[in-house]
Amino acid sequence: MKRSVLIPFLLLLLVSPSLFADRVILHTGAVLEGRILSADENRVILKTAFGQHTIPRDRVARLETGPTPEEEYRDKSRQLTERYSETGERELARWCEEKKLSLHARMHWENLRDRLPKDPEVLSRLGIRPPPASPAAPVAPAMPVVPT
């Protein structure tokens, strides 16, 4: 891969959200994220959001592999289904936001809104302003004291 093509490619990967869990760390310190399709002594083939790329092995410092956020979500969601709690759903919704799984996060916040319709955090995460507090009952003016 030519250097003029490699630099913009690296920049795009560095600013894009982490949709993949495998990481290719280059000798330059750059980190490429994607799904490692194969790796041998000559090259690493990495699938990214931008397509499939072959990286010469002599440029690679190390490889890191792991589950994708989607794969982790499936496991966490399955555990929540087996042992449901509102606290667990709230934690999963926050985790989804952290991992940039916004559709999953919204679904969990909406589930919580059905169960906890006045919860301030739930309403805030869904972009809903809580209803204003009802005004206090008017206080009758004090009777003036008249000297006798």
Order of alpha helices (4+ residues) and beta strands (2+ residues): alpha-beta-beta-beta-beta-beta-alpha-alpha-alpha-alpha
